[in-house]
Amino acid sequence: MNKPLVITPSAAAPALRPDVDIVTFGCRLNTYESEVIRKRAAEDGLSDAVIFNTCAVTNEAVRQARQAIRRARRERPDAKLIVTGCAAQIDPAAFAGMAEVDLVLGNAEKSQAGAYADRPEAPRVRVNDIMSVRETAGHLIDGLKDRARAYVEVQNGCDHRCTFCIIPFGRGNSRSAAAGEVVEQIRRLTAEGYNEIVLTGVDMTSWGADLPGAPTLGQLVARILKLVPDLPRLRLSSIDAAEIDPDLMRCLAEEERLAPYLHLSLQAGDDMILKRMKRRHLRADALRLVEQVRAVRPDVAFGADLIAGFPTETDEMFDNTLRLVEETQLAYLHVFPFSPRPGTPAARMPQLNRGVIKDRAERLRAKGREALGRHLDRQVGRTVSAVVEKPGFARGADFTEIDFDGAGEPGQIVSLAVTGHDGRHARARLAG
C-alpha cells in the first residue's frame, strides 16, 4: 500500500548534528523532502557533512548547485559533501565527476534508511532507475521548523511529457498515496493541533489514477473534509488546470474549510505556444476554469506558473501571456525565464536570444507586481482569517501575506482587519 509523505514538527525527532548542513534548491516539495533527509541523516549518525538537495528545472538551478558545492569545499575542506535531488537523479555522472563530491544519491535513495551511514564499501554513486519506483515515500518527516502548518505528500512523479520539462526524469512516473493512509495521517496531525494541512505533489490533479477505481483528487479532498471534521483548513499546492474534476469543483463551492486559493500550472497564454509546450489546455480553457471557480467561490485567488521566452515565441504570442494575467485577475505569478534542458524537445526548437528572454521575464514579473497590487487593494477594509507563520506575520486563506500588529503564536488562526498594504504584504490589526 502506498503511504503519504508527511511533514510535521516533532520534539521527538532525531537531532541533526550541528556540523551537518542541508542546502535545498528548487520547489517546495524539495524543501519538504529535505526534512526526510534531515531525519535519515540524524538516524544514520552522519557527522561533518553538507548535503545538497538539488533542482533540475532550469540550467541556472543546476549551475547554482555546482557553485554551492565548490564553495562548500573551499569553506569546509574536510567535510563529506553529498549530492542528491532531481539534478543528481537526472545527471549523476556530472556530479560524480566533480572532485569535491564524496557521494551521489538518487531521489529514491535519499530517503532510505542507512543512506547516510558510514559504509566505506558502498559505491560512491547510488542512483537507480527512477521509472522503476512504484510507491510514494512511506515515512514521516519530523523536525520541520515551520510550526504554522503540516504538509502531506499525496502524490509524486508525472506521466505527462511537456516539451520543456525534465522533471519526470528526476521524479519518475505518477504514483499516489492511498486515501485511507492520507486521511489517517491528517487525522493524527489535526489531533496534534495543526490548523492547516497542505496537500502536496508533483502533479497533484493526477492523484488516484493509479489506484483501484481511479478516484479523483476532488474525491480525496471530500473524504478528508468529511472524515476529519476538526481540521480547520485544507490547502492544495500547485494543480494542473486541465484536470480539475467535478468533485473538486463541488468542494470549492461547498467547503469553506478548503482554502480559496489555487496555484495553476498555466505556463503560457498563447495557444500556439501551449501546443508547442504539449500542454493539455488552451487559453480559453484557462479563462473558462477561472470563471467557473469564481462563480462558485467568489473569494478565491489564483496564482500561476508562467514561462517567458519559450522557443519560437513572438512579441504577439508573449503579449497574449501578458494579457492573460489581467484577464484572469491573477494575484501571484511565479515567472520562469525559459531555460533549455538537454534531452527535452524544446531544447531542439529554435531558441530566442537570451537578452529577449531576460527582458520578457522582467516584463512578466512587473505585470505580476501590478497584479499583486490589485489583489492587495481588494483586501483593504476586509476582515480575514489567517494562519500566523511567525510573530507579526500571517497568511490569509487566499494566500495573502499579512503583516499585523498584535500577538499570535505560529499555527494559530487569527481574525485580522486589513487596513492597507505596501505592494507586497497587506497591513492589518487584530479584529475584535
Secondary structure, DSSP 8 states (H G I E B T S, - for coil): ----EEEE--TTS----TTEEEEE-S-HHHHHHHHHHHHHHHHTT--SEEEEEE--SSHHHHHHHHHHHHHHHHH-TTSEEEEEEHHHHH-HHHHHT-TT-SEEE-TTGGGSTTTTS--TTS-SEE---GGG--S---SEEE--S--S-EEEE-EE------TT--THHHH-S-EE--HHHHHHHHHHHHHTT-SEEEEE-SSGGGTTTTSTT---HHHHHHHHHHH-TT--EEEE--B-GGG--HHHHHHHHH-TTB-SEEEEEEE-S-HHHHHHHT-S--HHHHHHHHHHHHHH-TT-EEEEEEEES-TT--HHHHHHHHHHHHHTT-SEEEEEE----TTSGGGGS----HHHHHHHHHHHHHHHHHHHHHHHHHHTT-EEEEEEEETTEEEETT--EEEEES---TT-EEEEEEEEE-SSSEEEEE--
